[in-house]
Amino acid sequence: MNFTLSKKIIDSISDGSHGDPFSVLGLHEIKIDGKSKLVLRAFRPEAKSVTAVVNKKKYELEPVSSDGLFERVFSRRKNRFEYDLEIVPHKGKKFTVTDAYRFKSLISDFDLQLWGEGNHHQAYEFMGAHQWEIEGVKGTHFVVTAPSATRVSVIGEFNGWDGRVHRMRKFHDQGIWEIFIPHVTDGDHYKYEIKTPAQDPPLKKADPFATYSELRPGTASIVTNIEDYKWNDKKWMKSRQDKQAFDQPISIYEMHLGSWRRKVGEDPGFLNFRETADQLVPYLKDLGYTHVELMPIAEHPYDPSWGYQITGYFAPTSRFGTPEDFMYFVDKCHQADIGVIIDWVPAHFAKDDHGLRRFDGTGLFEHDDPRKGEHKDWGTCIFNYGRTEVRNFLISNAIYWCDKFHVDGLRVDAVASMLYLDYSRDEGEWVPNKYGGRENIEAIDFLRAFNDSVHHHFPGVITFAEESTSWGGVSRPTETGGLGFDFKWNMGWMNDTLTYIEKDPLFRKYHQDQLTFSLIYAFSEQFTLPFSHDEVVHMKQSMLSKMPGDDWQKFANLRLLYLYMYAHPGKNLLFMGSEFGQWSEWSESRSLDWHLLEWEKHQGLQLLLKDLNGLNKKENALHELDSDWRGFEWIDVSDADNSIISFIRRAKNPEDFVVVILNFTPTVHYGYKVGVPHAGEYEVLMNSDSEFYGGSNAGDSEIHAEWGEWHGQKANIAITVPPLAGLILKPKS
């Protein structure tokens, strides 16, 4: 028989090297002896025979090669026709499939244009794996970016993981590859097989846009429909923008899902998203937290990375269930008026072979130059923020979590490492920018674009920067030259405060500036005050164990520290376990020590946090002007000998205020004189030394202010100041 293809093309189809399989396989019009005919070609390596089924009629195809290429010429047909393929395999039963090469491209010109420009902020709507029905045929549409690849195939259980069967169509201008594969559906595992320019053995990569992944140590992506979940959070979503405004109380409970609580006697004993939500939400509601912040929940291969070394940016990790399970978690939080913030990691990504690194054989997502492309400290790759593919990928990812999962905030990890080209590098290990400076211009532009995009698409969503340097304008609008974040983590306050509080009270008088220095810059940004997971690992000790003194003093110091955090301008964040006084450092491999709540002192500490959260919500003075100098006034900062400081917090209404007095020594002060704005009766809103919290119950139940200038105020009070304790007072109305 005379075949319609040359030996060279036949061989290239057989060995998978042909650059445009859609021009060969499927149904095509050809000329034979000057006459138009149709030829149908199929490549099925597993087949002993292939038969075309057209309108219930069967036409057997002829084998063109021993590797599985078949064809048939239809001489009397002038129009294209729909067909299926009946395959008799060498092993197993006969089956019928719809040919993937029957279908034209499903990507719109608009998507291609936006992708090419680097402006596709919802690329997840067409990239990745999406289940469609085309011409009455159900299947999955696959799209991936791999500009430098010479061939990209979808491999999976549905084709015996053979990269020759479902080779994709390439859009050369944009570097995008595409194919619609009939019959591939929910739960099917897949990867991309990518042949590199060097013609090395093909790479096998997980889908960068996969919405679900195989449980580690498996690395395959899984076809999943994420569009059918029925949300019940309409009330929250409608009011979110108001609840998350700068003048609202925000108190954040940071947690690691895999170690908050575990199932007893099971390995690894993870609660899934639903089980965690059912236990966590009542707990947080009772404690009065407004938000929960999750350490990264995107797919990652290595548990001890805590989720910060990601391979699947669009997939909630399968450790804790399905994407719908995570939707349930968010939904459950929202129904209880608890916002959900997730840690987002655009600073770097994991080097694992199935991930983004060298995705198409080149530095597609990362810089090729290790001086720009590698984080030696973390053993990860740095994104190349100047590439359109990276901007599309990362900004789409941020929008995706807000869109599909209703998350309310994104905390961006390691922003400092993004801003500076010489971050954690010695001389000669980094490359200056085009102006000779150390600033990463592309990363700065990216961060501004990220914040503008998130705030444009989701005005109620808030963004946080974990930024540890003195970079100016992190939480200022991009139009004024800022980075556009809503809040910046106040790492300076955290470090200075912990350094101070860990000192023996006897020596604190020599270091009072560490306690008060933060007020010099407290209103230069919109700050969050964090005592995060980073402060209770790697031999830093737990929050309780950091405190000096005996057990009584440790608890008293920690209660005082927490009251100080809530009284200080800024929103509050505390890592799980710190609310009840975990003695041991946090470990991702085990549950928190919940048994400690059998002891009254741990119960008292937890009750203090509950009351602080309640007070923070109730008292406008503690939250309305967190980022405004009008909300704060020192009363006395000079009594270093007694390690006592006092100040006023005001609401937008300046007559609505509270007085805060903090004693950082274990000495009780009787008749201690403090200036206050006006005379009259004052009530004690909070005394961290209360017996209810495990304290000694020192202090006054009734406080009367007399006219008489003191500390620059018009009136004064003479009160008992409890040991290692804080007081919050308010005039009685």
N, C-alpha and C positions, 0 to 999 in steps of 0.2 A: 504494500500500500504506500502511496505517496503522501507524506505528511506535509503540513503547511508551515512548519517551522524549520529553521536551520539547526544543524547539530549544535552550534554554539549556543543558541537560545535554549534548546532542549537541555543542554548540560547546565546552563545557568539557572534554569528553573529547578532542575533536579538537585543541584548543590546549594540552592538558596542564595546565589550571588546576583541574581537579576535585579536591576535597580528599579524596575517599574512593573511589578507582577500584574497590576491591573490592566496593562496594555496587552497582556498575553492571556491570562486566565479569564474565565467567564465567557460571555457571548460577544462576538465581534463580527463586524462586516468585513469581508475580504473580497479580493478579485481573483478569480481562477479562470484562465483563458478569456479574460476580458469580461467575465460575467460576475455579477454581484452574488455572493453567497454568504451564509452565516456559518461561523465555526464556533463550536462550544468546546472549551478546554477546561479540564479539572485536574488538580494535582492532589492526589490522596495516597500517600505512601503506604498506608495500611491496607489498600484495596487490592483484591484479586481481580475484581471487575467493577465498572462504574456504568450505571445506566441513567440516562436522562428521562425524567417523567414529565411529559408535556400534555396537559389536558387529559390525564389518565392514560395516555399512550406512552409506550416505553421505547427508547432508542438507545441501544448499547453503544458506548464509546469505545474506540479502539485504543489499545495501549501504545503510547508513543515511546516510552522508555521503561526500563525495568524498575525504575525508582518510583513510579506512581503517576506519571503524566499520561492523561487520556484526552482524546479529542474526537469530535464527530463534525462533519460538514453537512449542513442542511442545504440541499441544492434548490429546493422549490419554495423556500421561505424568503420573503423580502423584508418582513418586519420582525423586530425583536419580540421575544416571547418570554413568559414566566416559566420557570422549570424548577424541579427539585432533582436531587441526585440520590439514586438508590445504590448503596454501596455494599458489596459482598466482601468482607475482609478476609485476609489470609487466616485469621484466627477469630472465632466468635461468630455471632449471629448477624444476619443482614439487617441493615438499618437505612433510614431515609433522612437526608438533611437538605436544608435549603442552602444553596451555594452563596457564600459571603461575597463572591465576586459578581453577583447579580446586581449589586446595589451601587448607586452613584454616591458621591460625596454628600454628607449631611451637615457639613460645616458652612455657616453663612459667611458671606463676604464681609459683613460687619464685624463678626468675631475675628476673622483673619486680620482685618484692618486694625482693630483695637489691640490685638496681640502684637502685631508688628510694631505698633507705636509704643508699646509698653504701657498702655493706658487701660488694660482690661482688668477692671477691679472686681469682676465677678466671673473670672475665667473658670471657676469650678462648675459653672453651669454647662460648659461644653467640654472641658478637659476631663480626663479620667474615664471612668466606666459608667455609662448611663443606659438604663433599660428603656428601649423604645419599641414601638410597633410600626413597622414600615411595610406598606403594601400588604397589610394583613398578616405579616410575619413578625413574631415576637423575638427579640434578641437583645444584644448589648452593643452599644456604640462605644468604641475605644478611641481616645485621642491622647497623644503624648507629644512632648517636645524633645527632639534629639537632632539638632541641626547638623551635626557633624557625622552622624551615623550613615553608613551605606545601606543598611537594611534594618528595619525594625519589625518584629513579629509579636503577635500575642500568643503566648503559650499557656496551656492549662490542661486540666483533666479532660476537657472536651476535644483536645486534639493530640492527646498522648504526649504533651509537652514537647512537641516537634515544631521547631521554629520555621520549618519550610511550608507549613500548611496555611497559616493565616498571616501572610506578609502584608504589611500596611501600605497605604497610599501616602506619598510624601508631597507636601506643599513646600516647594523649595524656597520660596521667598521668606517664609516665616519659620521654616525648620520644624513644621508640625507633621505628624503622621496620624493616619486615621484608618479605621475599618469598622464596619458593622458586621457582627458575627451572629447569625440566627441561632436560636435555641439556647444561647448562653444566658443564664438567669441567676436569681438570688442564690447565694451560697457557693457559686462556682469560684474556685481558686484560680488565680492567673498571675502571670508576670509578663514583662516585656523582655524579649530576647533581642539584644542590640549588637549588630555587627559594627565594629569600629573602623575608622579609616585605615588603621594598620593591619586590618584583616586578621586580628588576633582571634583566639577562640571567643565566640560571642559572649557578651555580658548578659547576665540574667538579673534584671532589676525589678524591684517592687514599683508599683505605680505611684509617682509623686503626688497624684491627686486622689489616691484611693481613699474611700470613706470608711473602710473597715479592713483590718489586717488579721492575718493568722496569728494565733497565740505563740509567743516566743517559746522555744527556739525556732519555730517555723517563721518563714519570712515572706510567704506569698500574700498577695492582695486578694480581697474577696469582693465579688460583685454584691452590692447591697443597695436596696431601695431605702432612702432616708426621707421620703416625701409624705409618708402616710400617717405620721404621728399626729394625734389630735391634742392640741395644746389647750390648757385650761388656765392660762395666766393673763388673760385679756386685761383684767383690772390692774395688775402690776405693770404690764407693758404700757398701758395708757398713762399711768402716773409716774413712770420711771424717771423721766427727765426732771420732774419736780423733786422727787425723793433723792436724786443723786446730785442736786445742785450744790454749789460751794458752800451755801449757808445752811446746809442740812447736817444733822449728826451722822457721821460715818464711822462705824466701829467694825473692824475686819478681823475675822477668825481665819488665820492661815492654817492650811492643813495638807497633809500628804495622805492621799486616799488609801494607799496600801498599808498604812501602819496606824491609822487612827484607832481602829478596832478590828480585830481579826476573829475568825472562827476558831474555836478551841479544838485542838487535836486534828486539824486538817492541814495539808500541805498544798499550796502555800497559805491557805486559809483566808484568802481575800474575800471581803464582802463585795458584791457587785454594786453597780451604781444605784440600783433600786433599793437594795438592802441598806446601803449606807444612808441614802436619803431618808428612809423610813425611821432610822435611828438618830441621824444627825439633826434633822430639821427640828424635831421637838426639843432637842438639847440646846440648839442655838437660839431657838425662840424663847426658851425659858431663861437663858442667860442674857437675852436682850441684844444680841449682835445684829447689826443691820446687814452685814455682808459676810460671805465666806469666800476666801481666796484659795484656789486649788493650785498646788504645785503642778507642773506640766502634766496634762492628761493626754497629750498626743502620743501616738505609738512610738515606743522606744524599745530597743532590744535588751538593755542592761539595767536590771533593777537598781543597783547602787548608784546609777547616774541620777536617780530621783526624777527622771523624765527630762532632764536638761540636754540630753544627747539624742536628738530625734531623728527617726527615719521616715515616719509617716505623719506629715504635718496636718493632713485633713482627716485623720482617723482617730477617734477616741480609742485609747488603748484597749485591746481585747482582754487584758487582765481583768477588767472590771465590767465586761459585758459588751453589749452591742451599742451602736449609735443611738438607737431608740431608748436603751436603758439610760444613757446619759441625758437624753431629752427629758426623760422622766425625772431624773435628779434635779435638773434646772427648774422644771415645771413645779416640782414639789417645793423647792425653795421659794419660788415666786409666789405660790399660793399662801405662803407664810410670811410674805413681805420681806424676804431675805434675798438680796442681790447676789449674783454669782460673778466672781472675777476669776479669770484664769491666767496663769503664768504663760506668757508667749515668748518664744525664743528665736528671734530673727538674727541673733548675733553670731550663731555658729550652728553646725549640724554634725551628726555622727559620721565617722569614716567607714562604717560597715559596708561590705561589698555590695549588698543588695540595695543600699540607699542612694543618696544624691551624688556622692563623690564620684568624679570621673564618669558621669552618667552616660554620655555618648562617646566615651573614650577620650574626652577632653575635659578641661575645666569649664563645664557648662554652668554650674551653679557657684563654683568657687573660683578664686584666682589660681592660675597655673603657677605663679611665682609664690613659693612657700613663705617669702617675706611678707606677703599680703594675704595668703590663703590658708595659713595654718595657725591655730592656737596651740602653742607648745604646752602651755600650762594644762590645758584640758584635753589634749589629744584629739582636737576636732578641726573641722574646716570652717573657714570664714566665707560668707556669701560675698559674691562680686556684685555690689549694689549698683554698679554702672550698667549692668546688662538688663535689657528689656525683659528677658525671661525671668530674671530674679525679681524684678519689681512686680511683674504680673503675678508671679507665684506667691510672694510674701504678702502683698497688699490684698490680693484675693483671699489668702488664707485668713487674714485678720477679719475681713468682711464676712467670710464664711462662718466663723464661729458666732458672730453676732446675728447673722441671717438665719442659719439653719438650726442653731442651738440656743438662740435668745440670750447669749451671755451678755452681761451688763458692764463688764470692764475687762481691760487687757493690761496686765502688768508686764512691761517689757523688761526682760532680764538683761543684765550686763551691758547697759547702754554705754557706760564709759569705754568699754572695749571696742565699741563701734565708732565712737567719736574720734579716737586717737589712733593714728597709724603706728605709733611706737608703744602702744599699750603692752606692758610687760615684756618689752623687747630691749635688748642692749644695743649700743651703737653698732651699726653695720648690719643689724638684723631687720631693718625696716626701710621702706622706700618713701621718701617725701612726696607730698602732692605736687601738682604742676607749678605751684607757687613757691615750692621749697619748704612748706610748712608741715606740721605734724597732724593737722586736722584731716580726717577722712571726709572729703567733700561729698563723695557719692553717698556715703552713709548718712551724712547730715541731710542731704536732699531727700533721701529715702525716708528718714524718720519724719520729716515735715510732710511729705506726701502721704505717709501712712496715717498720721494724725488728722490731716485734712480730709482724707477719704473716709475714715471711720466716722468723724464728726458730721460729714456731709450725709452719708448714708444712714447713720443712726445717731441723731442728735442727742439722745439720752445716754449713750454709752460713754464711760469715762476711761481714760488711759493714765497709766502710772509708769514712771521711769525709775528703775533702780539705777541711779546715777550717783557715783561716789566722789566726783571731783567738783571743782568750783565753776564748772561750765555755766555761763550765765543764760538765763532765759529759758530754762528747760520747760517750765510750765507757763510760758508766755505764748501768746498767739503767733502763728507763723507770719502773719502780715506785719508784725512789728519786729521780726527777726528772731523770734523764739522758735523752739522746737515743736511747740503745739501740744504738749502733754497737759492733762488736767492737773496732775499731781506729780511731785517728785518725792521719792523716799529721802527722808532727812537722815542720811548716813552720818553726817557730822554730829548731830544731836545724839544719835544712838551711841556712837563711839565715845564721845565725851562723857555722856551720862553713865554709861557702864563703867568706864574707867574710874569715874568718881565714886560711884556707889559700891564698887568692889574694894575700895580702900577701907581700912580700919577707921571707924568714926573719930578716933583720937587724932588722926592726921588729915581729916577732911577740911579743916579750917585753912590749911595751906593750899587747897586746890579748889576753892569756891568758884574761881573763874571758869573751871570746866563745867560747872553746873549752870552758869549764867550766860556763857558766851553765845549760846544759840540764839538769844534774843536780839543780838546785834543784826543777825541776818534772817530772823524768823519770818519776815514778811517780804523777803526778796523773791520768794517762790510760794506756790501753794503746796504745802508739805503734808506728807504722811509720816507719822512717827512710828518706825518699825522696830519691834523686837521679834525678828523673824527666825526661821529655821537655821539660818547661817550662824546665829549667836548661840546655838545649843548643840553644836556638833564639833568634831575634830579637836577634842580635848579642851574646848572652851567651857565646858560644864553646863548644866541646866541653869535656868534662871534662878532657881532657889539655891542651888549649890554654889553659885557665884557669890552669894551674899556673905559678908564677913560675920564672925561671931558665932555664938552657940545657936541651937535650934530656934530659941525664942527670938533672938536678934535676926536670924536669917528670915524668918517669916515676917517680922516687923519691917525689916528693910525692904522686902519685896512688896509688901502692902503699900509702903510709902512710895516706892518707885512707881507702882501702877497708878496711884492717885496723882503723882506728879505728871505722869504721861497724859492722863486725861485732863489735867488742869492746864497743861502747856498748850499754846496755840498749835493746831494741826489735827488731822484725822489720826485715828489710832489703829494699830495692827499688832496682834499678838499671836504667836505660834501655838498650835495645839499642845496641850499638856501643861503649858505655862500657867494656865488659868487655875489649876488646882495644885500647882507646886510639885511637878515631877522632880524627883531627886536625881535620876540618872539622865545622861545625855540621850537625845533622840537617836533612834536607829530605825532605818527604813525596813528592817527585817523582822520587827516585832511590834506588837500592840503597845499603846500607851499603858502606863501602870494605873489602871482604873481602880485597883484595889486600895490605893492610897486614900480614896474618898471615904473609907471606913473611919478615918481619923478626923477629929474635930478641927484641927488646925488647917488641914487641907480643905475641909468643907468651908471653913471660914474664909480662906483665900478665894475660893470659888464664889462664895456669896458676895465678897467685896467686888469682884469683877461684875457680877450681876447688877449690883447696886450702882456701880460706876456707869455701866451702860445705861441704866435707867435714868440716872442723873444727867448724863450727857444728852439724852433725848429730851428730858424735861426742861432743862435750863438752857435757854437761848444764849446766855452769856458764854456757855462752854462750847458753842459750835458756830454761831452765826457769823462771827468776824475772825475766823481762824487765820485768814490770810491778810488781815488788815490791822495796821498799827492802832487804829481806834479801839480795837478789842482788847488791848493789853496796856497795863500801867504798873510799873514797879511801885511798891510801897517801900520796901527796904531790902537792899541787896548787899548792905555793908556789914552785917553782923556775922562776919566769918568766924569770929572766936566761938560763937555758939552754933555755927553751921545752920543758921536759920535764915530763910528767905521768905518774903511775902509779896504778894502782888494782887492786882485786881483784874478780873476778866469781865468785859462788858458785852452786852448784846447790841443790836442796831439802835435800840432805845438806850441811850447812855445811862438812864436811871435804873435800868435793869442790869444788875451786876452781882458778882460774887467776890468774896475775899478769900484768898488762898494763903495759908500759913504752913510752912514745911520745916520740920525739925529733923536734921540728919544726924543727931547724936542721941544716945540712950538716956539723956538727962531730962528729967521733968522740970519745966520752968513755970513757977507760980507767979501770977501777977505780971506776966510778960506784956509789955505795952506795945500796941500796934496801931498805927494810924489807919483811919477808915474815912470814907467820904462824908458821912453825916451821922449824927447822934440818933439814938433810939435802940430798940430791941433787935437783936440779931439771933437767927436760929442756926443751929449746926446741921447743915445738910449732909455732911460726911465727916466722920472721924475714923481714920484707918486703925486707930488703937481701940476701937469699940470691942467689947467682949463678944459681940456677935461675930466678929471676924477673927477672934482668937487673941485679941489684945488685952492690955491691962486695964482698960476702961478709964484711963485718966482723962481729964478734961472737964469742961463746964457744961452743964445742961442749959443754963440761962446766961446770956451775954448781953450786957448793956453798954452802949457807947455814950460817952460824955462829950460835949463840945469842948474843944481845946486842941489847938494845932499840934500835930505830931507826924513825923515822917512826911511833912508837906501836905498832909490831909487836914481837913477842918475839924475832925473829931478823932477820938481814940478809944480803944478798949484795953482793959487789963485782964488777961485771961490765963488759964492754965494750958500750957502747951505740952501735949503728951510726948513720951519718948519715941524716937524713931517713927514719927507719925506725921500725917498731914491732916489739916482741917480745911473744910470748905464751908464758909459762912455766908449768910444772906440776910439782908434786912427783912424784918417781918413786915408784911403789908398791912 
